[in-house]
Amino acid sequence: MKSKPTAAKTAPPLDCRAAAARCLAAVVDGASLNQQIPLLESRVKERDRSLFRQLCYGTVRLYPQLNAIASQLLAKPLKSKDRDITLLILCGGYQLSDTRIPEHAAVSATVAATKDLKKPWAKALVNGVLRQWQRRSEELRDNLEDFALAAHPKWLYKAINTAWPQQAPSILHQNNQQPPLCLRVNRAHCSSDQYLKLLHEQGIGAKRCDYASEGVRLDSPVGVEQLPHFGDGWASVQDEAPQLSASLLALAPGQRVLDACCAPGGKSCHILESEPKLAELVALDIDPERLPRVRENLQRLQLTATVVAGDAAAVEGWWDGQPFERILLDAPCSATGVIRRNPDIKLHRSPADIDALSQLQGEILQALWQTLAPGGLLLYATCSILPAENNEQVARFCQQQSDAEHLPIAADWGVACDYGRQLLPQADGHDGFYYALLRKKV
């Protein structure tokens, strides 16, 4: 007699603090925060998912500071198999130091999360550490070195202060804040002023961005499903800083344009929105797994591009020999200008990465230069704030490439460098970004 099939068991709901601890333990081990959050969020009750995200992002943003405080309170580091408990303690410390959650509730709920982590032995440890954290918070913070107090790894704290001594306090502060949500309005459907009116009619507070003509900044983040006509392509989520790229390219009908390192496709779409009569836009990215997102964005906005998987540093693998009049190179970089959006950069980047990225950027610049038509423009961009990837990179290229002419960018945004302009992260404003414009001599 056959047994009756049984329904597949679903995993029980997971306490949001326990879920955050597991998520963050994976991130500390090298996983991406943006990839880990969806893996565990589905296990958290819907009403607690906002708090789950806040705990994950907030704890990572302040990780160097929180970890330094916890190290003062733990007699010795916990074993690697108990990293989730270490991260649970840091989540508790984040709640005590940087949220409005009542302290007694933060401590008791964090202690209770040891049950879902199936480590009841840690209950007394977590309780004891957090009670001390609560009582000795000022003393513990006074013991921190400057880099830990600023919640940055030591090497990055030093690099920012060296590169931007006057602006460093503001940069360090902004890196620890929640970033604003910005939109790019599709001019094929309406102006930014008209879209602002639609937002206000929906009860969504927003204002125009300071520099990007199609940019709109929301007063508070909302889901894209709440945005007027989002599914119909009337707007896209994009920070103000990368929105500046399309206008810098001096686009015109009939041009052949390359967007190198294009994924997820926001700038490709903006180029096509800005100049619908291009001869062709080639959207190139080295990672084939990221290209479906590019195609999805193009389809939602009803735009057409030639989407290609290929290595920008090895043009023989994808270039057809026909030159481009315009090239946008948003080069692989340290992403130190967008730390507030990707706080795990603080955990995952190292000085060695900057050297390797600088080498790669130079290789890509040299390779793509041969695909640029005489008289054409190449816009070099990064979301880094470190000179080695930006001003110094472009200076070195121009000194080595006799047919490269640097064109100063006249603008009311950013800081003028010897080569290009540097945007630094702003309160209620754009992220950190860099642009340099090069012309190929005829």
C-alpha positions as CSV (number, residue, x, y, z in Angstrom):
1,M,0.0,0.0,0.0
2,K,1.4,3.3,-1.1
3,S,1.9,6.0,1.6
4,K,0.1,9.3,1.1
5,P,2.4,12.1,-0.1
6,T,3.2,14.6,2.6
7,A,3.2,18.4,2.1
8,A,6.7,19.9,1.9
9,K,7.7,21.5,5.1
10,T,8.4,25.2,5.2
11,A,11.0,26.6,7.4
12,P,9.5,28.3,10.5
13,P,9.7,32.1,10.8
14,L,13.0,33.4,12.1
15,D,13.3,36.1,14.7
16,C,14.5,39.3,12.9
17,R,17.5,39.8,15.2
18,A,18.6,36.1,14.7
19,A,18.2,36.5,11.0
20,A,20.3,39.7,11.0
21,A,23.0,37.9,13.0
22,R,23.1,35.1,10.5
23,C,23.1,37.5,7.6
24,L,25.9,39.6,9.0
25,A,28.0,36.6,9.9
26,A,28.0,35.6,6.3
27,V,28.9,39.2,5.3
28,V,31.9,39.2,7.6
29,D,33.0,36.0,6.0
30,G,33.0,37.8,2.6
31,A,29.5,37.5,1.3
32,S,27.7,40.5,-0.3
33,L,25.2,42.2,2.0
34,N,22.8,43.0,-0.9
35,Q,22.8,39.3,-1.9
36,Q,22.5,37.9,1.7
37,I,19.6,40.1,2.8
38,P,17.0,38.5,0.4
39,L,18.1,35.0,1.3
40,L,17.0,35.5,4.9
41,E,14.3,38.2,4.6
42,S,11.7,35.6,3.5
43,R,12.2,33.8,6.8
44,V,11.3,36.9,8.8
45,K,7.7,37.9,9.5
46,E,6.5,40.6,7.2
47,R,5.9,43.1,10.0
48,D,9.5,42.7,11.1
49,R,11.3,42.9,7.7
50,S,11.9,46.7,7.9
51,L,13.6,46.3,11.2
52,F,15.6,43.3,9.8
53,R,17.0,45.5,7.0
54,Q,17.7,48.3,9.4
55,L,19.7,46.0,11.7
56,C,21.7,44.6,8.8
57,Y,22.5,47.9,7.1
58,G,23.0,49.8,10.3
59,T,25.3,47.3,12.0
60,V,27.5,47.0,8.9
61,R,27.7,50.8,8.6
62,L,29.0,51.1,12.1
63,Y,30.8,47.7,12.2
64,P,34.4,49.1,12.9
65,Q,33.0,51.1,15.8
66,L,30.7,48.4,17.2
67,N,33.3,45.7,16.9
68,A,35.9,47.8,18.7
69,I,33.5,48.4,21.6
70,A,32.5,44.7,21.8
71,S,36.2,43.8,21.9
72,Q,36.5,45.8,25.1
73,L,33.7,43.8,26.7
74,L,34.5,40.3,25.6
75,A,37.2,38.5,27.5
76,K,38.4,36.9,24.3
77,P,37.0,36.6,20.7
78,L,34.4,33.9,20.2
79,K,35.3,31.0,18.0
80,S,34.5,31.3,14.2
81,K,31.6,28.8,14.6
82,D,30.0,31.2,17.0
83,R,30.4,34.3,14.7
84,D,26.6,34.6,14.6
85,I,26.7,35.3,18.4
86,T,29.4,38.0,17.9
87,L,27.2,39.6,15.3
88,L,24.1,39.3,17.4
89,I,26.0,41.3,20.1
90,L,26.9,43.9,17.6
91,C,23.3,44.1,16.5
92,G,22.4,44.7,20.1
93,G,25.0,47.4,20.4
94,Y,23.7,49.1,17.3
95,Q,20.3,49.2,18.8
96,L,21.6,50.8,22.0
97,S,23.8,53.4,20.2
98,D,22.0,54.4,17.1
99,T,18.2,53.6,17.2
100,R,15.2,54.8,19.1
101,I,14.4,51.3,20.3
102,P,14.0,51.5,24.2
103,E,17.2,50.1,25.7
104,H,15.5,47.5,27.9
105,A,13.5,46.2,24.8
106,A,16.7,46.1,22.7
107,V,18.6,44.1,25.2
108,S,15.8,41.6,26.1
109,A,14.8,41.0,22.4
110,T,18.5,40.5,21.4
111,V,19.0,38.0,24.2
112,A,15.9,36.1,23.2
113,A,17.3,35.8,19.7
114,T,19.8,33.2,21.0
115,K,17.0,30.7,21.0
116,D,16.4,31.0,17.3
117,L,20.1,30.7,16.7
118,K,19.9,27.4,18.7
119,K,22.6,28.6,21.1
120,P,20.9,28.9,24.5
121,W,24.3,28.9,26.2
122,A,24.9,32.3,24.8
123,K,21.9,33.9,26.6
124,A,23.9,34.9,29.7
125,L,26.9,36.1,27.6
126,V,24.8,38.3,25.3
127,N,22.8,39.7,28.3
128,G,26.0,40.5,30.3
129,V,27.8,42.2,27.4
130,L,24.9,44.3,26.4
131,R,24.1,45.4,30.0
132,Q,27.7,46.6,30.3
133,W,27.4,48.3,26.9
134,Q,24.3,50.1,28.2
135,R,26.0,51.2,31.5
136,R,29.4,52.1,30.2
137,S,28.6,53.5,26.7
138,E,30.4,56.8,27.2
139,E,33.5,55.3,28.7
140,L,33.7,52.6,25.9
141,R,33.4,55.2,23.2
142,D,36.1,57.4,24.8
143,N,38.5,54.4,24.6
144,L,38.2,54.2,20.8
145,E,40.8,55.3,18.3
146,D,39.7,58.0,15.8
147,F,39.2,55.5,12.9
148,A,36.9,53.3,15.0
149,L,35.0,56.2,16.4
150,A,34.4,57.3,12.8
151,A,33.3,53.7,12.0
152,H,35.8,53.1,9.2
153,P,38.7,50.7,8.8
154,K,42.0,52.3,9.7
155,W,43.4,52.2,6.1
156,L,40.3,53.9,4.6
157,Y,40.1,56.5,7.4
158,K,43.7,57.5,6.7
159,A,43.2,57.5,2.9
160,I,40.1,59.8,3.1
161,N,41.9,62.2,5.5
162,T,44.9,62.2,3.2
163,A,43.0,62.8,0.0
164,W,40.4,65.2,1.4
165,P,41.7,66.8,4.7
166,Q,39.1,69.6,4.7
167,Q,36.1,67.5,3.6
168,A,37.0,64.3,5.5
169,P,34.7,64.9,8.6
170,S,31.7,65.4,6.3
171,I,32.7,62.4,4.1
172,L,33.1,60.1,7.1
173,H,29.8,61.2,8.5
174,Q,27.9,60.8,5.3
175,N,29.3,57.3,4.8
176,N,27.4,56.3,8.0
177,Q,24.1,57.7,7.0
178,Q,21.1,56.2,5.1
179,P,21.3,57.5,1.5
180,P,18.4,59.3,-0.2
181,L,16.3,57.7,-2.9
182,C,16.6,59.5,-6.2
183,L,14.7,59.0,-9.4
184,R,15.5,59.8,-13.0
185,V,12.4,61.0,-14.9
186,N,12.0,59.8,-18.5
187,R,11.7,63.0,-20.5
188,A,9.8,61.0,-23.2
189,H,6.8,60.9,-20.9
190,C,7.0,64.1,-18.8
191,S,9.3,66.7,-17.3
192,S,10.7,66.4,-13.7
193,D,8.3,69.2,-12.6
194,Q,5.3,67.3,-14.0
195,Y,6.5,64.1,-12.3
196,L,6.9,65.9,-9.0
197,K,3.3,67.0,-9.3
198,L,2.2,63.3,-9.8
199,L,4.3,62.3,-6.7
200,H,2.7,65.0,-4.6
201,E,-0.8,63.9,-5.8
202,Q,0.1,60.5,-4.4
203,G,1.2,62.0,-1.1
204,I,4.9,61.3,-1.8
205,G,7.1,64.1,-0.7
206,A,9.9,65.0,-3.2
207,K,11.9,67.8,-4.7
208,R,14.2,68.4,-7.7
209,C,17.8,67.3,-7.5
210,D,20.3,70.1,-7.3
211,Y,22.2,69.4,-10.5
212,A,20.7,66.6,-12.7
213,S,17.9,68.1,-14.8
214,E,15.8,64.9,-14.8
215,G,16.6,64.1,-11.2
216,V,14.0,63.9,-8.4
217,R,14.9,63.2,-4.7
218,L,12.2,61.6,-2.4
219,D,11.9,62.9,1.1
220,S,11.6,59.3,2.3
221,P,12.1,56.0,0.4
222,V,9.1,54.2,-0.9
223,G,8.7,51.0,-2.9
224,V,8.8,51.4,-6.7
225,E,5.3,49.9,-6.9
226,Q,4.1,53.2,-5.2
227,L,5.7,55.4,-7.8
228,P,3.4,56.8,-10.5
229,H,3.7,54.9,-13.8
230,F,6.9,53.3,-12.8
231,G,6.0,50.1,-14.6
232,D,5.3,52.1,-17.7
233,G,8.8,53.5,-17.8
234,W,8.1,57.1,-16.6
235,A,10.9,57.0,-14.0
236,S,13.9,54.9,-12.9
237,V,15.8,54.6,-9.6
238,Q,19.2,56.3,-10.0
239,D,21.3,58.5,-7.8
240,E,21.9,62.1,-9.0
241,A,25.7,61.7,-9.5
242,P,25.5,59.0,-12.4
243,Q,22.7,61.0,-14.0
244,L,25.2,63.7,-14.9
245,S,27.0,61.3,-17.4
246,A,24.6,61.7,-20.3
247,S,24.8,65.5,-20.5
248,L,28.7,65.3,-20.4
249,L,28.8,63.1,-23.4
250,A,27.5,65.8,-25.8
251,L,25.2,63.3,-27.6
252,A,23.9,63.9,-31.1
253,P,21.8,62.0,-33.7
254,G,23.7,59.4,-35.7
255,Q,26.4,58.7,-33.2
256,R,27.6,55.2,-32.3
257,V,28.0,55.0,-28.5
258,L,29.6,52.5,-26.2
259,D,28.6,52.1,-22.5
260,A,31.4,49.9,-21.2
261,C,30.9,48.1,-17.8
262,C,27.2,48.9,-18.2
263,A,25.3,46.7,-15.8
264,P,22.7,47.2,-14.4
265,G,22.0,49.5,-17.4
266,G,20.9,52.8,-15.8
267,K,23.3,54.9,-17.7
268,S,22.6,53.1,-20.9
269,C,18.9,53.8,-20.6
270,H,19.6,57.5,-19.7
271,I,21.8,57.9,-22.8
272,L,19.0,56.5,-25.0
273,E,16.4,58.7,-23.3
274,S,18.6,61.7,-23.8
275,E,19.2,61.1,-27.5
276,P,16.7,58.7,-29.1
277,K,18.2,59.1,-32.6
278,L,21.6,57.4,-32.0
279,A,22.8,55.1,-34.7
280,E,23.5,52.5,-32.1
281,L,24.2,52.0,-28.4
282,V,26.4,49.1,-27.4
283,A,25.9,48.1,-23.8
284,L,28.9,46.0,-22.7
285,D,29.6,44.1,-19.5
286,I,32.0,41.4,-18.6
287,D,29.5,39.4,-16.5
288,P,26.8,37.6,-18.6
289,E,24.7,37.0,-15.4
290,R,24.2,40.8,-15.0
291,L,23.0,41.4,-18.5
292,P,19.4,40.1,-18.0
293,R,18.9,43.1,-15.6
294,V,20.2,45.4,-18.4
295,R,17.7,43.9,-20.8
296,E,14.9,44.2,-18.2
297,N,15.5,47.9,-17.7
298,L,15.6,48.5,-21.5
299,Q,12.4,46.6,-22.0
300,R,10.6,48.5,-19.2
301,L,11.6,51.8,-20.7
302,Q,10.9,50.5,-24.3
303,L,14.4,51.2,-25.5
304,T,16.7,49.3,-27.8
305,A,20.4,48.6,-27.5
306,T,23.0,46.0,-28.6
307,V,23.7,44.1,-25.4
308,V,27.1,42.4,-25.4
309,A,29.0,40.2,-22.9
310,G,32.7,40.9,-23.2
311,D,35.8,42.1,-21.4
312,A,36.4,45.8,-21.9
313,A,40.1,45.2,-21.5
314,A,40.2,42.7,-24.4
315,V,38.4,44.4,-27.3
316,E,39.4,41.7,-29.8
317,G,36.8,39.4,-28.2
318,W,33.7,41.6,-28.9
319,W,34.6,44.7,-31.0
320,D,33.5,44.7,-34.7
321,G,36.1,47.2,-35.8
322,Q,33.6,50.0,-36.2
323,P,34.7,53.1,-34.1
324,F,32.6,54.8,-31.5
325,E,32.0,58.5,-31.5
326,R,31.3,58.4,-27.7
327,I,32.4,56.1,-25.0
328,L,31.2,56.0,-21.4
329,L,33.6,54.0,-19.2
330,D,32.2,53.6,-15.7
331,A,35.3,51.7,-14.6
332,P,35.4,48.9,-12.0
333,C,36.5,50.7,-8.8
334,S,36.6,50.6,-5.0
335,A,33.1,52.1,-4.8
336,T,34.3,54.3,-1.9
337,G,31.9,57.0,-3.0
338,V,28.8,54.9,-2.4
339,I,29.7,53.3,1.0
340,R,26.4,54.5,2.5
341,R,24.6,52.3,-0.1
342,N,27.0,49.4,0.1
343,P,28.4,49.6,3.7
344,D,30.0,46.1,3.4
345,I,32.7,47.9,1.4
346,K,34.2,48.8,4.8
347,L,34.6,45.1,5.5
348,H,35.6,43.8,2.1
349,R,38.0,46.4,0.7
350,S,41.7,46.6,1.4
351,P,44.7,48.8,0.2
352,A,45.7,45.9,-2.1
353,D,42.4,46.2,-3.9
354,I,43.0,49.8,-4.7
355,D,46.3,48.9,-6.4
356,A,44.7,46.1,-8.4
357,L,41.8,48.2,-9.4
358,S,44.0,51.0,-10.5
359,Q,46.0,48.6,-12.7
360,L,42.8,47.2,-14.2
361,Q,41.4,50.7,-14.9
362,G,44.5,51.7,-16.8
363,E,44.3,48.5,-18.9
364,I,40.7,49.2,-19.8
365,L,41.4,52.8,-20.7
366,Q,44.2,51.8,-23.0
367,A,42.1,49.1,-24.6
368,L,39.0,51.1,-25.2
369,W,40.9,54.1,-26.6
370,Q,41.7,52.2,-29.8
371,T,37.9,51.8,-30.4
372,L,37.3,55.6,-30.2
373,A,36.9,57.5,-33.4
374,P,39.3,60.5,-34.0
375,G,37.6,63.6,-32.6
376,G,35.4,61.4,-30.3
377,L,34.9,61.7,-26.6
378,L,35.5,59.2,-23.8
379,L,34.0,60.0,-20.4
380,Y,35.9,58.2,-17.6
381,A,33.8,57.7,-14.5
382,T,34.0,55.9,-11.2
383,C,32.0,55.8,-7.9
384,S,35.3,56.2,-6.0
385,I,36.6,59.2,-4.1
386,L,40.3,58.0,-4.0
387,P,42.7,59.9,-6.3
388,A,44.6,56.8,-7.3
389,E,41.5,55.6,-9.2
390,N,40.5,59.1,-10.5
391,N,42.7,62.2,-11.0
392,E,46.0,60.2,-10.8
393,Q,44.7,57.6,-13.2
394,V,43.6,60.1,-15.8
395,A,46.8,62.1,-15.4
396,R,48.9,59.1,-16.0
397,F,46.9,58.1,-19.1
398,C,47.1,61.5,-20.7
399,Q,50.8,61.6,-20.1
400,Q,51.3,58.3,-21.8
401,Q,48.7,58.7,-24.6
402,S,49.9,61.5,-27.0
403,D,46.6,61.7,-28.9
404,A,44.5,62.1,-25.7
405,E,43.3,65.6,-24.8
406,H,41.8,66.4,-21.4
407,L,38.8,68.6,-21.6
408,P,38.1,70.5,-18.3
409,I,34.5,70.1,-17.1
410,A,32.9,73.5,-16.4
411,A,30.2,72.8,-13.8
412,D,28.7,74.1,-10.6
413,W,29.0,70.7,-9.0
414,G,31.9,68.8,-7.4
415,V,35.5,69.8,-6.8
416,A,37.8,70.6,-9.8
417,C,40.9,68.4,-9.9
418,D,43.9,68.7,-12.2
419,Y,42.0,66.2,-14.4
420,G,38.3,65.9,-14.1
421,R,35.8,66.8,-11.3
422,Q,35.2,64.9,-8.0
423,L,31.8,64.7,-6.4
424,L,31.8,63.9,-2.7
425,P,28.8,62.4,-0.8
426,Q,26.4,65.1,0.3
427,A,23.8,65.2,3.0
428,D,20.4,64.9,1.3
429,G,22.2,64.9,-2.0
430,H,24.3,62.9,-4.4
431,D,26.8,60.1,-3.8
432,G,30.6,60.3,-4.3
433,F,31.5,60.1,-8.0
434,Y,34.2,61.1,-10.4
435,Y,34.2,62.3,-14.1
436,A,37.0,63.1,-16.5
437,L,36.3,63.9,-20.2
438,L,38.9,63.0,-22.9
439,R,38.9,63.8,-26.6
440,K,40.9,61.8,-29.2
441,K,42.9,64.2,-31.3
442,V,42.2,64.2,-35.0
